[in-house]
Amino acid sequence: MNQAIEEYISSIVKEVVQSELQYMIPKRRTLVVANWKMNMTLTSTTTFLDELSMAQEKCTVVICPPFPLIYSTKFLLNKNKLPICVGAQNVHWKDKGAFTGQVSAGLLKELDCRFVIIGHSEVREFGETDEMVNLKVKQALEIGIDPIICVGETQDQRERGETDQVIKGQILEALKGVDDLSRVIIAYEPVWAIGTRLSAKPEQAQEVHQLIRETIEGTFGQVAEQIPILYGGSVNQDNASSLSEMNDIDGALVGGASLDARNFANIVHAFD
Ligand code: PGA
C-alpha cells in the first residue's frame, strides 16, 4: 500500500481510538456547592431563586440550605425550572431514634437531597470527631446520598508545619472501611480561609488537593482519579476562575458568596 494512504488510515484509526477512550474513562465531576450555613429565610430564599438565572450547566450545582428550608428550596427550584440539586449541611449516622435536633439520612433522601456536607470545621468545632465523620459518611452512602467530606488545617497547624499530617489523617479516618468511593466528594477547606476573605492561593490549594488525591490513591488505588476535590474558603466571583485552572481543583464549596445570586452564578460560570 502506498505509504501516504497507510499513514492516512493509521491517523484516522488513532483518532477514533482516542475519541472512544475519552468516553470509556469517566471524567471527574465538577461541582459548585452553596453552603448557606445559618443564613437565609423563606422570604430571602424566594428572592434569591427569583434573581438566580442559570442555564443547564456542565457542572453540577448544589444548594445546601438550613434543614427547615430544604423542602421549600426544592419546590422553588422546580417552580423556577432551575437545574440545581439540593443538599444538606449535616446528617446523623443512626437511622432514627431519640436524638433531639438531629436529622436522619432517610429523611434527607425523602426530601430529594442528593448531597450532604460532612465534617465541616464549624461542626467539628462543636465536638464532631473523625470517628463521627466516618460513621456519617457510611450512613450517607448506605442511604444513597453523596457525602461531601470536608477536611482542612487551622492556622496554627499550618504554621507548625502539620498541614500534610492533619489532612492525611482526616482523609483516611473519614474513609475508613468505605468500600466504594465512586460517589465520594472531598472538600479542602483550610480553616484559616473560611469566612476571612483570605482565600488560599490557587497554587497553595493545588498542593493540598494533590496530596489528598495521592493519599486516597495510596490506600484505595486508581479510583482517586475520579474523586472530585472541591476547594472552599473565601471563594468569590473574583478568585473562582484562577482556582478553577488548577489541575486538581474540581469545583468549589462556597459560603458567604453563595448568598448573593449574581456572585454565585458567576462562580458557577467560572467552573463550568
Ligand atoms: P466561605 O465559607 O466561602 O464563607 O469562606 C466556605 C465554607 O465554610 O464552606
Residues whose N, C-alpha, C, O or C-beta is under 5 A from the ligand:
A	BS01	PGA	N35 A193 I194 G195 T196 G232 G233 S234 V235 L253 V254 G255 G256 A257
